[in-house]
Amino acid sequence: MDNQFFVGWGTLSLINAALAQGKNRTGLNWFLLSLVLGPVATFILLFVEKRGQE
């Protein structure tokens, strides 16, 4: 496969991890989930509500 595909997929995973941390969720878990699900994880994160401070 083309290397650009892997670079794009990894970049999307990093963006998802940052988005998850902004919603008070574990960035590492969402990074790993994004490596598997890719854009689907992004859509899930868009609709997940922000967690309150515990």
MMTF fields as JSON, N, C-alpha, C and O atoms, coordinates in Angstrom:
{
  "mmtfVersion": "1.0.0",
  "mmtfProducer": "UNKNOWN",
  "numBonds": 215,
  "numAtoms": 216,
  "numGroups": 54,
  "numChains": 1,
  "numModels": 1,
  "chainsPerModel": [1],
  "groupsPerChain": [54],
  "chainIdList": ["A"],
  "bondAtomList": [4, 2, 8, 6, 12, 10, 16, 14, 20, 18, 24, 22, 28, 26, 32, 30, 36, 34, 40, 38, 44, 42, 48, 46, 52, 50, 56, 54, 60, 58, 64, 62, 68, 66, 72, 70, 76, 74, 80, 78, 84, 82, 88, 86, 92, 90, 96, 94, 100, 98, 104, 102, 108, 106, 112, 110, 116, 114, 120, 118, 124, 122, 128, 126, 132, 130, 136, 134, 140, 138, 144, 142, 148, 146, 152, 150, 156, 154, 160, 158, 164, 162, 168, 166, 172, 170, 176, 174, 180, 178, 184, 182, 188, 186, 192, 190, 196, 194, 200, 198, 204, 202, 208, 206, 212, 210],
  "bondOrderList": [1, 1, 1, 1, 1, 1, 1, 1, 1, 1, 1, 1, 1, 1, 1, 1, 1, 1, 1, 1, 1, 1, 1, 1, 1, 1, 1, 1, 1, 1, 1, 1, 1, 1, 1, 1, 1, 1, 1, 1, 1, 1, 1, 1, 1, 1, 1, 1, 1, 1, 1, 1, 1],
  "groupList": [{"groupName": "MET", "atomNameList": ["N", "CA", "C", "O"], "elementList": ["N", "C", "C", "O"], "formalChargeList": [0, 0, 0, 0], "bondAtomList": [1, 0, 2, 1, 3, 2], "bondOrderList": [1, 1, 2], "singleLetterCode": "M", "chemCompType": "L-PEPTIDE LINKING"}, {"groupName": "ASP", "atomNameList": ["N", "CA", "C", "O"], "elementList": ["N", "C", "C", "O"], "formalChargeList": [0, 0, 0, 0], "bondAtomList": [1, 0, 2, 1, 3, 2], "bondOrderList": [1, 1, 2], "singleLetterCode": "D", "chemCompType": "L-PEPTIDE LINKING"}, {"groupName": "ASN", "atomNameList": ["N", "CA", "C", "O"], "elementList": ["N", "C", "C", "O"], "formalChargeList": [0, 0, 0, 0], "bondAtomList": [1, 0, 2, 1, 3, 2], "bondOrderList": [1, 1, 2], "singleLetterCode": "N", "chemCompType": "L-PEPTIDE LINKING"}, {"groupName": "GLN", "atomNameList": ["N", "CA", "C", "O"], "elementList": ["N", "C", "C", "O"], "formalChargeList": [0, 0, 0, 0], "bondAtomList": [1, 0, 2, 1, 3, 2], "bondOrderList": [1, 1, 2], "singleLetterCode": "Q", "chemCompType": "L-PEPTIDE LINKING"}, {"groupName": "PHE", "atomNameList": ["N", "CA", "C", "O"], "elementList": ["N", "C", "C", "O"], "formalChargeList": [0, 0, 0, 0], "bondAtomList": [1, 0, 2, 1, 3, 2], "bondOrderList": [1, 1, 2], "singleLetterCode": "F", "chemCompType": "L-PEPTIDE LINKING"}, {"groupName": "VAL", "atomNameList": ["N", "CA", "C", "O"], "elementList": ["N", "C", "C", "O"], "formalChargeList": [0, 0, 0, 0], "bondAtomList": [1, 0, 2, 1, 3, 2], "bondOrderList": [1, 1, 2], "singleLetterCode": "V", "chemCompType": "L-PEPTIDE LINKING"}, {"groupName": "GLY", "atomNameList": ["N", "CA", "C", "O"], "elementList": ["N", "C", "C", "O"], "formalChargeList": [0, 0, 0, 0], "bondAtomList": [1, 0, 2, 1, 3, 2], "bondOrderList": [1, 1, 2], "singleLetterCode": "G", "chemCompType": "PEPTIDE LINKING"}, {"groupName": "TRP", "atomNameList": ["N", "CA", "C", "O"], "elementList": ["N", "C", "C", "O"], "formalChargeList": [0, 0, 0, 0], "bondAtomList": [1, 0, 2, 1, 3, 2], "bondOrderList": [1, 1, 2], "singleLetterCode": "W", "chemCompType": "L-PEPTIDE LINKING"}, {"groupName": "THR", "atomNameList": ["N", "CA", "C", "O"], "elementList": ["N", "C", "C", "O"], "formalChargeList": [0, 0, 0, 0], "bondAtomList": [1, 0, 2, 1, 3, 2], "bondOrderList": [1, 1, 2], "singleLetterCode": "T", "chemCompType": "L-PEPTIDE LINKING"}, {"groupName": "LEU", "atomNameList": ["N", "CA", "C", "O"], "elementList": ["N", "C", "C", "O"], "formalChargeList": [0, 0, 0, 0], "bondAtomList": [1, 0, 2, 1, 3, 2], "bondOrderList": [1, 1, 2], "singleLetterCode": "L", "chemCompType": "L-PEPTIDE LINKING"}, {"groupName": "SER", "atomNameList": ["N", "CA", "C", "O"], "elementList": ["N", "C", "C", "O"], "formalChargeList": [0, 0, 0, 0], "bondAtomList": [1, 0, 2, 1, 3, 2], "bondOrderList": [1, 1, 2], "singleLetterCode": "S", "chemCompType": "L-PEPTIDE LINKING"}, {"groupName": "ILE", "atomNameList": ["N", "CA", "C", "O"], "elementList": ["N", "C", "C", "O"], "formalChargeList": [0, 0, 0, 0], "bondAtomList": [1, 0, 2, 1, 3, 2], "bondOrderList": [1, 1, 2], "singleLetterCode": "I", "chemCompType": "L-PEPTIDE LINKING"}, {"groupName": "ALA", "atomNameList": ["N", "CA", "C", "O"], "elementList": ["N", "C", "C", "O"], "formalChargeList": [0, 0, 0, 0], "bondAtomList": [1, 0, 2, 1, 3, 2], "bondOrderList": [1, 1, 2], "singleLetterCode": "A", "chemCompType": "L-PEPTIDE LINKING"}, {"groupName": "LYS", "atomNameList": ["N", "CA", "C", "O"], "elementList": ["N", "C", "C", "O"], "formalChargeList": [0, 0, 0, 0], "bondAtomList": [1, 0, 2, 1, 3, 2], "bondOrderList": [1, 1, 2], "singleLetterCode": "K", "chemCompType": "L-PEPTIDE LINKING"}, {"groupName": "ARG", "atomNameList": ["N", "CA", "C", "O"], "elementList": ["N", "C", "C", "O"], "formalChargeList": [0, 0, 0, 0], "bondAtomList": [1, 0, 2, 1, 3, 2], "bondOrderList": [1, 1, 2], "singleLetterCode": "R", "chemCompType": "L-PEPTIDE LINKING"}, {"groupName": "PRO", "atomNameList": ["N", "CA", "C", "O"], "elementList": ["N", "C", "C", "O"], "formalChargeList": [0, 0, 0, 0], "bondAtomList": [1, 0, 2, 1, 3, 2], "bondOrderList": [1, 1, 2], "singleLetterCode": "P", "chemCompType": "L-PEPTIDE LINKING"}, {"groupName": "GLU", "atomNameList": ["N", "CA", "C", "O"], "elementList": ["N", "C", "C", "O"], "formalChargeList": [0, 0, 0, 0], "bondAtomList": [1, 0, 2, 1, 3, 2], "bondOrderList": [1, 1, 2], "singleLetterCode": "E", "chemCompType": "L-PEPTIDE LINKING"}],
  "groupTypeList": [0, 1, 2, 3, 4, 4, 5, 6, 7, 6, 8, 9, 10, 9, 11, 2, 12, 12, 9, 12, 3, 6, 13, 2, 14, 8, 6, 9, 2, 7, 4, 9, 9, 10, 9, 5, 9, 6, 15, 5, 12, 8, 4, 11, 9, 9, 4, 5, 16, 13, 14, 6, 3, 16],
  "groupIdList": [1, 2, 3, 4, 5, 6, 7, 8, 9, 10, 11, 12, 13, 14, 15, 16, 17, 18, 19, 20, 21, 22, 23, 24, 25, 26, 27, 28, 29, 30, 31, 32, 33, 34, 35, 36, 37, 38, 39, 40, 41, 42, 43, 44, 45, 46, 47, 48, 49, 50, 51, 52, 53, 54],
  "secStructList": [7, 7, 2, 2, 2, 2, 2, 2, 2, 2, 2, 2, 2, 2, 2, 2, 2, 2, 2, 2, 2, 2, 6, 6, 1, 7, 2, 2, 2, 2, 2, 2, 2, 2, 2, 2, 2, 6, 2, 2, 2, 2, 2, 2, 2, 2, 2, 1, 7, 7, 7, 7, 7, 7],
  "xCoordList": [0.828, 0.0, 0.874, 2.071, 0.242, 0.938, 1.242, 0.402, 2.433, 2.82, 1.948, 1.761, 1.405, 0.553, -0.701, -1.216, -1.19, -2.364, -2.083, -2.899, -0.932, -0.579, -0.305, -0.651, 0.309, 0.563, -0.76, -0.926, -1.693, -2.999, -3.784, -4.42, -3.743, -4.467, -3.887, -4.633, -2.567, -1.921, -2.216, -2.424, -2.236, -2.567, -3.994, -4.257, -4.91, -6.3, -6.413, -7.211, -5.631, -5.644, -5.157, -5.705, -4.135, -3.644, -4.678, -4.854, -5.355, -6.401, -7.536, -8.062, -7.912, -8.975, -8.571, -9.404, -7.308, -6.84, -6.944, -7.356, -6.577, -6.681, -8.141, -8.483, -8.989, -10.422, -11.016, -11.843, -10.595, -11.085, -10.633, -11.412, -9.392, -8.916, -9.669, -9.89, -10.062, -10.853, -12.23, -12.875, -12.683, -13.977, -13.805, -14.704, -12.643, -12.303, -12.391, -12.911, -11.898, -11.838, -10.382, -9.533, -10.094, -8.715, -8.207, -8.719, -7.191, -6.631, -5.989, -6.131, -5.28, -4.592, -5.587, -5.377, -6.671, -7.678, -8.282, -8.458, -8.598, -9.195, -8.178, -8.554, -6.902, -5.872, -5.819, -5.805, -5.79, -5.729, -7.002, -6.943, -8.145, -9.406, -9.435, -9.965, -8.873, -8.844, -7.933, -8.171, -6.899, -6.041, -6.822, -6.537, -7.817, -8.626, -9.805, -10.061, -10.522, -11.768, -11.609, -12.425, -10.564, -10.311, -11.399, -11.741, -11.952, -12.948, -14.222, -14.915, -14.532, -15.724, -15.56, -16.52, -14.347, -14.088, -14.266, -14.705, -13.932, -14.122, -15.602, -15.972, -16.435, -17.87, -18.437, -19.321, -17.946, -18.397, -18.028, -18.845, -16.798, -16.359, -17.14, -17.33, -17.584, -18.35, -19.675, -20.163, -20.258, -21.578, -21.539, -22.584, -20.373, -20.239, -20.21, -19.531, -20.952, -20.987, -19.729, -19.057, -19.425, -18.271, -18.537, -19.611, -17.554, -17.682, -17.448, -16.635, -18.169, -17.953, -16.733, -16.237, -16.257, -15.108, -15.559, -16.601, -14.757, -15.108, -14.282, -14.441],
  "yCoordList": [-1.183, 0.0, 1.248, 1.203, 2.334, 3.601, 4.111, 4.001, 4.665, 5.17, 6.329, 6.527, 7.104, 8.235, 7.768, 8.476, 6.6, 6.05, 5.852, 6.222, 5.27, 5.006, 6.293, 6.4, 7.265, 8.556, 9.251, 9.808, 9.229, 9.841, 9.154, 9.815, 7.836, 7.062, 7.344, 7.504, 7.404, 7.715, 9.13, 9.368, 10.071, 11.452, 11.561, 12.27, 10.873, 10.868, 10.281, 10.76, 9.262, 8.664, 9.653, 9.708, 10.43, 11.445, 12.548, 13.024, 12.951, 13.966, 13.447, 14.181, 12.2, 11.612, 11.541, 11.763, 11.236, 11.183, 12.567, 12.685, 13.597, 14.962, 15.355, 15.988, 14.987, 15.271, 14.556, 15.12, 13.327, 12.561, 13.2, 13.279, 13.653, 14.297, 15.596, 15.961, 16.291, 17.493, 17.214, 18.106, 15.976, 15.567, 14.767, 14.034, 14.918, 14.246, 12.726, 12.062, 12.19, 10.752, 10.35, 11.202, 9.072, 8.594, 8.661, 7.984, 9.49, 9.684, 8.433, 8.142, 7.689, 6.48, 5.438, 4.812, 5.257, 4.276, 4.663, 3.814, 5.941, 6.388, 6.373, 6.165, 6.589, 6.477, 5.046, 4.824, 4.08, 2.675, 2.254, 1.51, 2.722, 2.425, 3.036, 2.434, 4.214, 4.889, 4.178, 4.226, 3.525, 2.759, 1.628, 1.232, 1.115, 0.014, 0.534, 0.061, 1.508, 1.96, 3.146, 3.339, 3.935, 5.084, 6.135, 6.6, 6.523, 7.59, 7.287, 8.212, 6.029, 5.675, 6.168, 6.644, 6.057, 6.537, 8.049, 8.565, 8.757, 10.206, 10.551, 11.438, 9.873, 10.127, 9.776, 10.474, 8.719, 8.361, 9.473, 9.864, 9.983, 11.038, 12.329, 13.085, 12.58, 13.797, 13.799, 14.859, 12.635, 12.544, 12.139, 12.113, 11.823, 11.467, 12.756, 13.716, 12.762, 13.959, 14.066, 13.073, 15.304, 15.552, 15.059, 15.293, 14.373, 13.887, 15.034, 15.922, 15.004, 15.998, 15.661, 14.534, 16.617, 16.393, 15.537, 15.783, 14.522, 13.608, 13.881, 13.209],
  "zCoordList": [0.0, 0.0, 0.0, 0.281, -0.319, -0.383, 1.027, 1.92, 1.228, 2.543, 2.993, 4.194, 2.05, 2.413, 3.139, 4.005, 2.798, 3.469, 4.95, 5.794, 5.269, 6.661, 7.426, 8.602, 6.774, 7.415, 7.717, 8.802, 6.79, 6.992, 8.092, 8.912, 8.113, 9.131, 10.519, 11.486, 10.614, 11.895, 12.354, 13.544, 11.419, 11.753, 12.257, 13.228, 11.613, 12.06, 13.466, 14.272, 13.765, 15.099, 16.15, 17.251, 15.821, 16.748, 16.968, 18.09, 15.902, 16.011, 16.886, 17.722, 16.698, 17.516, 18.983, 19.862, 19.262, 20.642, 21.285, 22.439, 20.553, 21.081, 21.283, 22.282, 20.35, 20.477, 21.688, 22.404, 21.91, 23.063, 24.372, 25.321, 24.434, 25.651, 25.91, 27.065, 24.862, 25.017, 25.581, 26.134, 25.442, 25.993, 27.284, 27.697, 27.912, 29.183, 29.066, 29.963, 27.991, 27.787, 27.585, 27.323, 27.703, 27.612, 26.178, 25.287, 25.975, 24.641, 24.078, 22.891, 24.92, 24.453, 23.957, 22.918, 24.706, 24.279, 22.939, 22.065, 22.774, 21.519, 20.386, 19.232, 20.685, 19.664, 19.128, 17.918, 20.049, 19.641, 18.917, 17.938, 19.39, 18.73, 17.326, 16.392, 17.188, 15.895, 14.896, 13.689, 15.397, 14.492, 13.831, 12.701, 14.563, 14.041, 13.231, 12.124, 13.785, 13.17, 12.224, 11.323, 12.426, 11.569, 11.632, 12.719, 10.487, 10.445, 11.236, 11.661, 11.436, 12.22, 13.655, 14.262, 14.201, 15.556, 15.638, 16.665, 14.573, 14.543, 14.657, 15.425, 13.915, 13.974, 15.349, 15.848, 15.957, 17.302, 18.281, 19.115, 18.181, 19.083, 18.897, 19.849, 17.694, 17.452, 18.198, 18.588, 18.399, 19.014, 20.48, 21.131, 21.014, 22.429, 23.241, 22.879, 24.335, 25.18, 26.016, 26.298, 26.407, 27.245, 28.658, 29.212, 29.24, 30.616, 31.581, 31.326, 32.689, 33.745, 34.566, 34.526, 35.297, 36.197, 37.358, 37.964, 37.661, 38.761, 39.974, 40.993]
}
